[in-house]
Amino acid sequence: MTQSPPAEIDIADMTWPPPPYRSPVPPVTGTDGVRRFDGITYATTPGYRPRLLDVQVPAGEGPFPAVVWIHGGGWLDGDRRYPPPTVPAALLHGAVLAAGLALVSIDYRHSLEAPFPAQLHDVKAAIRYVRTFADTLGIDPDRIGVWGESAGGHLAALAGLVGPDSPQGAELEGAQGVGSGVTGVRAVVDWYGVSDLVTLAEHPMPAMPTGGDFPDPYEALLGATVAERPDLARAASPVTYAEGPTPPPFLLVHGTHDGLVPYSQSEALAAALTRAGGEVTLQPVEGADHIFLGSCDIPAIVEGGVAFLARHLGARV
C-alpha cells in the first residue's frame, strides 16, 4: 500500500477558532487500487468525541457514486468499522466496491452521549461533508445513497425522508460539521430499522444482555419514555415524514421472526411510502430473527442491497 505525500500546510490560510471538522487525510492506495481515507473528522462538538468517517473509493477513474453506511447497535453501541456479526465486513465492503460504488462508513453520537436528534444531525453532517469534499474524495456529490442496519436503518430512513421542508425540518437538519448544505439522498436501503416508535412502545422488549445495566434503547434515544414524550417519539419516527414530498426509492429488508424490531415496522413504513407514491420494495427474510440470524442467504441479501443502490445511483453492477 502506498501513502500519498502529506499536503503542505499554508499557515496564511489558517483561522482561529478552527472549523468544526478536518479536511480529508491523504489516502492510502492498496495493491487492489482502492483508495482509503481512514479516520476523517467530519464533525466536532466541545465535550464530545470527534465524529469520524472512513471512505473507500474503487480503483479507476471517478467520480464514483457513494453509499453512506450507518451502523446499528440500538443507538447505544457499535462503530463504523463493523457490520453486524452475521455480515462479514469483507463481504459487505467488497460487494459495494466491486459494483463501482464508493463506501463511506460513519460514526455518530450514541444516545447516552446525546439524545435524539443528535444522531440524525451527525448523519446529515456526514452527508454534507462528503458533498463539500467530493472532489478530493473522488465522489459524485449528486449520486449519494444511504444504507443502514437496525438503529442505522432507522437513521438511514430518516436521512432519506427528512429535509428542510419537513415538519421541524430545520431542527432535524442540524448544523454540525460543515453546517449547511444539501443533505438529500438518491436511494435508501433499510435493514430491519424502526419506523414508528409510538407503536413500537406496545411491543414487549426481549431480555437484554446480562452482566451490567443495559438501558432501554428507546428510552435512551429519546431521553424519556414514549409516554412522557410522544411528540419526540413521533419526530423520531420515519413514518411521520413518509407521506411528504415524493420519497427516494427504498429497499426494506427484514426478518419475519425478528424479536427485537417486529417485521410489522417495515410493513408500516412500506405502506406509508406507497401511499406517498414512492418506489418501495419490501423484502421479507423468511424465518430470520434480528440481524438476519437464522438466514443462510446473507451473501444474496448483501448483493440485493448493492444491486439496488447501484441501479439507482447509476453505478456498474
Residue pairs with C-beta under 8 A, 6 or more apart in sequence:
1 28
1 29
1 30
1 31
2 28
2 29
3 26
3 28
4 26
4 27
4 28
4 29
5 26
6 26
7 26
20 43
20 44
20 45
20 176
20 177
20 179
21 41
21 42
21 43
21 44
21 125
21 129
21 177
21 178
22 40
22 41
22 42
23 133
23 136
24 37
24 40
24 55
24 133
24 136
24 137
25 37
25 38
25 39
25 40
26 37
27 35
27 36
27 37
27 55
27 57
28 35
28 36
28 38
29 35
29 36
30 36
32 59
33 58
33 59
33 60
34 56
34 57
34 58
34 59
34 97
35 56
35 57
35 59
35 138
36 54
36 55
36 56
36 57
37 54
37 55
37 56
37 57
37 137
38 54
39 52
39 54
40 52
40 53
40 54
40 55
40 129
41 50
41 51
41 52
42 51
42 52
42 53
42 106
42 125
42 126
42 129
42 177
42 178
43 50
43 51
43 122
43 125
43 126
43 129
43 176
43 177
44 50
44 51
44 177
45 176
48 109
48 113
48 114
49 113
51 106
51 107
51 108
51 109
51 122
51 125
51 126
51 176
51 177
52 80
52 106
52 107
53 80
53 104
53 105
53 106
53 107
53 126
53 129
53 130
54 80
54 81
54 103
54 104
54 105
55 66
55 102
55 103
55 104
55 105
55 130
55 137
55 139
56 93
56 96
56 97
56 102
56 103
56 105
57 64
57 102
57 137
57 138
57 139
58 64
58 97
58 98
58 100
58 101
58 102
60 100
62 102
62 138
62 139
62 140
63 134
63 135
63 138
63 139
63 140
63 141
64 100
64 101
64 102
64 138
64 139
64 140
64 315
65 100
65 101
65 102
65 139
65 140
65 143
65 144
65 145
65 186
65 309
65 310
65 313
65 314
65 315
66 101
66 102
66 103
66 104
66 130
66 137
66 139
66 140
66 143
66 144
66 145
66 313
67 96
67 101
67 102
67 103
67 104
67 144
67 145
67 146
67 147
67 309
67 313
68 104
68 106
68 123
68 126
68 127
68 130
68 144
68 145
68 146
68 147
68 156
68 159
68 185
69 80
69 83
69 92
69 96
69 103
69 104
69 105
69 106
69 147
69 148
69 152
70 106
70 108
70 123
70 146
70 147
70 148
70 149
70 152
70 153
70 155
70 156
70 159
71 78
71 79
71 80
71 82
71 83
71 105
71 106
71 107
71 148
71 149
71 151
71 152
72 78
72 84
72 148
72 149
72 150
72 151
72 152
72 153
72 291
73 110
73 150
73 151
73 152
74 150
74 151
74 217
74 220
75 110
75 111
75 116
75 119
75 151
75 217
75 220
75 221
76 110
76 111
76 112
76 214
76 215
76 217
76 220
77 110
78 151
78 152
79 107
80 105
80 106
80 107
81 89
81 105
82 89
83 89
83 92
83 149
84 149
84 150
84 291
84 292
85 291
86 291
86 292
86 293
86 295
86 298
87 149
87 291
87 292
87 298
87 302
91 298
91 299
91 302
92 302
93 103
95 302
95 303
95 306
96 103
96 306
96 309
97 103
98 306
99 306
99 307
99 309
99 310
99 315
99 316
99 317
100 310
100 315
100 316
100 317
101 306
101 309
101 310
101 313
101 315
102 137
102 138
102 139
104 126
104 130
104 139
106 122
106 123
106 126
107 122
108 118
108 119
108 122
108 123
108 126
108 155
109 118
109 119
109 122
111 119
111 217
111 220
111 221
111 223
112 215
112 220
115 220
115 221
115 222
115 223
116 221
116 222
116 223
116 232
116 235
116 236
117 171
117 172
117 174
117 235
117 236
118 174
119 151
119 155
119 221
120 155
120 158
120 159
120 162
120 172
120 174
121 172
121 173
121 174
121 175
121 176
122 174
122 176
123 146
123 155
123 156
123 158
123 159
124 159
124 172
124 173
124 174
124 176
124 183
125 174
125 176
125 177
125 178
126 177
127 144
127 146
127 159
127 183
127 185
128 177
128 178
128 179
128 180
128 181
128 182
128 183
129 177
129 178
130 137
130 139
130 141
130 144
131 141
131 144
131 181
131 182
132 178
132 181
134 140
134 141
142 186
143 186
143 313
143 314
143 315
144 185
144 186
144 313
145 185
145 186
145 187
145 188
145 189
145 248
145 309
145 312
145 313
146 156
146 159
146 160
146 185
146 187
146 188
146 189
147 156
147 188
147 189
147 191
147 305
147 309
148 154
148 155
148 156
148 157
148 189
148 190
148 191
148 193
149 191
149 192
149 193
149 291
150 191
150 192
150 193
150 260
150 261
150 290
150 291
151 193
151 194
151 217
152 191
152 193
153 190
153 191
153 192
153 193
153 194
154 190
154 193
154 194
154 195
154 238
155 193
156 188
156 189
156 190
156 193
157 188
157 190
157 193
157 195
157 238
157 250
157 269
158 172
158 236
158 238
158 241
159 183
159 185
159 188
160 185
160 187
160 188
160 247
160 248
160 250
161 238
161 241
161 242
161 244
161 247
162 169
162 172
162 173
162 241
163 169
163 173
163 183
163 184
163 244
163 245
164 170
164 173
165 244
165 245
166 172
166 241
166 244
167 235
167 240
167 241
168 235
172 235
173 183
184 248
185 248
186 248
186 249
186 312
186 313
187 248
187 249
187 250
187 251
187 308
187 309
187 312
187 313
188 248
188 249
188 250
188 251
189 250
189 251
189 253
189 305
189 308
189 309
190 250
190 251
190 252
190 253
190 266
190 269
191 253
191 254
191 292
191 305
192 253
192 254
192 255
192 258
192 261
192 265
192 266
192 290
192 291
192 292
193 238
193 261
193 265
193 266
194 200
194 218
194 237
194 238
194 261
194 265
195 237
195 238
195 239
195 265
195 266
195 268
195 269
195 272
196 237
196 238
196 239
196 265
196 268
196 269
197 218
197 221
197 222
197 226
197 233
197 234
197 236
197 237
198 226
198 230
198 233
198 234
198 237
199 264
199 265
199 268
200 218
200 226
200 261
200 262
200 265
201 218
201 225
201 226
201 227
201 233
203 262
205 216
205 260
206 259
206 260
208 214
218 226
218 233
219 225
219 226
221 236
222 229
222 232
222 233
222 236
223 229
223 232
224 232
226 233
234 240
238 269
239 268
239 269
239 272
242 269
242 272
242 273
242 275
242 276
242 278
243 272
243 275
243 276
244 276
246 276
246 277
246 278
247 273
247 276
247 278
247 280
248 278
248 312
249 278
249 279
249 280
249 281
249 308
249 312
250 269
250 270
250 273
250 278
250 279
250 280
250 281
251 280
251 281
251 283
251 304
251 305
251 308
252 266
252 269
252 270
252 280
252 281
252 282
252 283
253 266
253 283
253 285
253 301
253 304
253 305
254 261
254 263
254 265
254 266
254 282
254 283
254 284
254 285
255 263
255 284
255 285
255 287
255 288
255 289
255 290
255 292
255 293
255 294
255 295
256 263
256 284
256 285
256 286
256 287
256 288
257 263
257 287
257 288
257 289
257 294
258 288
258 289
258 290
259 289
259 290
260 289
260 290
261 290
263 284
266 282
267 282
269 280
270 280
270 282
273 280
274 280
281 308
283 304
285 292
285 295
285 297
285 301
287 294
287 295
288 294
288 295
292 298
292 301
295 301
306 317
307 317
309 315
310 316
310 317
311 317
